[in-house]
Amino acid sequence: MRPGELAMWVASEQWVMEQVAYDIPRGVATGRQCRAAAVSFERIAERLRAYADEVEGVTVVEGGGDG
């Protein structure tokens, strides 16, 4: 993913994060809302790790293990 694409995608997830950040302390966050935010955080983390690997030239091998 190119840097501009990543930045736009992260910005699109910002609304979910901001809503839950404001609603939790006010005591109005719902379980559904918190789960949706968790999914957003997981997606962001996954994409940021992948981008970090690209930037650093790291090759990630899936599966690994004892085989």
N, C-alpha and C positions, 0 to 999 in steps of 0.2 A: 504494500500500500504506500502510495506516495505521501510525503509530508502534508501537502495541502488537503488531500482526501482524508487523512487521519485527523487533522485539525477540524475539518468540517464535521466529521462523524462524531468526534468527542463533543463538539459544541452542541450537536443535536441531542446528545444525551444529558446535557447540562440541566435542562428543565426538570427532568426526573430527579436528579440529585438535589437541585435547589428546593424543590417542593418538599421532599422528605426532610431535608435539613431544617426547613421552617416549621413543618408540621409536627415533628417529633417533640420539640420542646413545648409547643403549644398544647400537646396532648390530643391532637386531632388526626394523627397518622393512623391509617388502617393497616391491618395485616397484609392485605392485598397490595397496598401501596409500598410497604416495606419490602415485600417479596419482589415487586417490579424493580425497585431500586437496587436490590441485591443482584438481580439478573443484569441490570445495566452496569453495575460495578464489575461484575465478573467478565462481561464482554469487553469493557474498557481495559481491564487488566490483561486479558488475553491478547487484545490487539496491540497494546503498548509493549508487552513482552516481545511479540513478534516483530514490531517495529524496531525495538532495541536490538534484537538479534540481527536484523537487516543492517542497521547502522554500524554495528560492531563486526559484521561479516561472520557471524556465528551460524553454523549449520546445526539445526536441531534434528536429531534422529528419533523418530517415534518408536515406541515399543521397547527397545533396549532390553535389559534384564538378562536373566540366565539362559533364555532361549530354550 
